[in-house]
Amino acid sequence: MGPEQLAELVDRYAAALVLYARQWCACPEDVVQTAFLKLVRQGTPPSNLLPWLYRVVRNGAIDASRAARRRSRYEAEAADAAPKYFAPSYDPTGLDARAAADALAHLAPETREIVVMHIWGGLTFEQIAEAVGSSAATCYRRYAAGLETLRQKLGAERPAHAK
């Protein structure tokens, strides 16, 4: 099968195949692309090309859906077994882990990266600077600004020694 024939098949059937695969999986474009790659790898195209494409897409979409469920189950089990960043607090004045994670997610990416590397990674500002290609002073300023933003978002007071 030549490139022109493949391009024509993709133009003609890809959208419908993506729509067809979407009923089983969250990555229908990948499944359709894989089906066309399987078609190219075959020496001679199947005699009933269109039903063959639909069967390959259907099987690929079902496999992708199963793999996603397995991955999701595995990731949930791993997350349950992993150490938690925030210990659950039953003190009403304590840190709400969900609110803290949400506040952290709303930081600018470069600030969040520095805060995570320093607090959870235990890296020094010199190590962080090397990793992100910046200066230690800039990393410290971003870290301090990130902490201040987190305090404001969480309504937390500064520790007594930081005032």
N, C-alpha and C positions, 0 to 999 in steps of 0.2 A: 504494500500500500504506500503510495507516494504522499508527500507532504500536502499537495493540493487536495487530494482525496480526503485526507484526514482533516484538513482545515474546513472542507465543505461539510463533512460529517459533524464536526464540532459546532459549526455555525447553525446547522440544521437541527441537531438533536440535544445539544448540551443543556439548554435552558429547561427543556421538558424533563430531561434526566435528573437535573438538580432538583426540580420540583418533586419528582417521583421519590428521590432518595431522602428528601427532607422529612418525609413521614416516619422514617426510622431513626435518623441520626442528626446530630448537630453539626456535622461537617460534610454536607452533601457535595460541595464543590470538590473536596479532596477525593471523595469516592468516585465521582464522575471522571475526574482527571486520571485516577488509577485505572478505571475501566478503559479509557482511551489508550493508556499506556499498554495495557494487556493486549488490546487490539493490535497495536503497532508491533508488539513482540511476536505475534503469531505470524507464521510464514505466509499462510494464505488466509484471507478473511473468511469467517464462517459463512455458510450458504444463506442462513437466515440472520443477517446482520442485526437488524433492529431488535428482534426478540433476544438475541444473544447479548446485546448491550444492556437491555433492561434486566435480564437475569443476572449479569455480572454486577450491575449497579445495585440491584436488590440485595444480592448476597453480600456485597461489600458494605452496604449501609447497615445491614443487620449485624455483620461482624464488628463494624465500627461502634455501633450502639452497645453491643455486648462488652467490647473493650473499654468503652467509656464508663459503663456501670462497674466493671471490675476495678478500673483505675480509681473511680470515685470511692468505692468501698475500701480499697486499699489505703487511699489517702485519708479517709475518715478514721480508719483504725490506727494509722500512723500518727495522725494528729491527736487522737485520744491518748496514745502512748507517749507522745513527745512531752518534754517539760513545757510548762506554760510560761509565757512571758510575764503574765500578771497572775498572782495568786488570788483566788476568789476572796473577797472581803465581805464579812457580814456586818462590819461596822458601817453605819449609815454615813459617817464622815470620811470613810476610806475611798480609795481609788476604784472607780467603776471601770473594769477592764474593757468592756465593750465600748464605752465612751472614749477611753484612752486610745484604743485601737482605731476608732473612727477619726479622732482628732489627729492621730499620727498619719492616717491615710490622706488627710487634707493638707498636709505640709507640702511645700514645693519638693519635687523629687530629689534635688540635690541636697536639700536640708534634711529630708527624711533619711536619706542614705547616710549622712554623717551622724545623725542622732542614733540610728540603729547600729551603725558600726561602733560607736563609742559606748553606748549603754549596753547593748546585748552582745556585741562582738568583743568588747573590752579593748579595742584598739586605742592607742594614744593618738593625739592629734597629728603627730609627726607621721605615724603609720597611715592614718587616714589620708593625709596630704599626699603621701606617696601613691596611695591606691587611686585617688581621684584626680591626681595631676594638679594640685593646688598647693598653697602654702599652709603651714600649720596655723598661722594667725587667721587666715581666711576661714579655715575649717572651724576654728574655735568660735569666731564671730557667728558663723552660720549655726553652729550648735547652740550657742547662747540665745540667738534669736529664735531658733526652733523651740527651745525649752520655754521661752517666754510666751510664744504663741500657744504652746500646749497648755501652759498654766492658765492663760486667758480663756482658751476654749473650754477647759475643764473647771474653771472657776476656782482654781487652787491658789493658795497663798504661797509666797516664796518662803523657803525654809529660813529660820531665824538667822543662821550664819550667812545667808546669801544677801541679807538686806544691807 
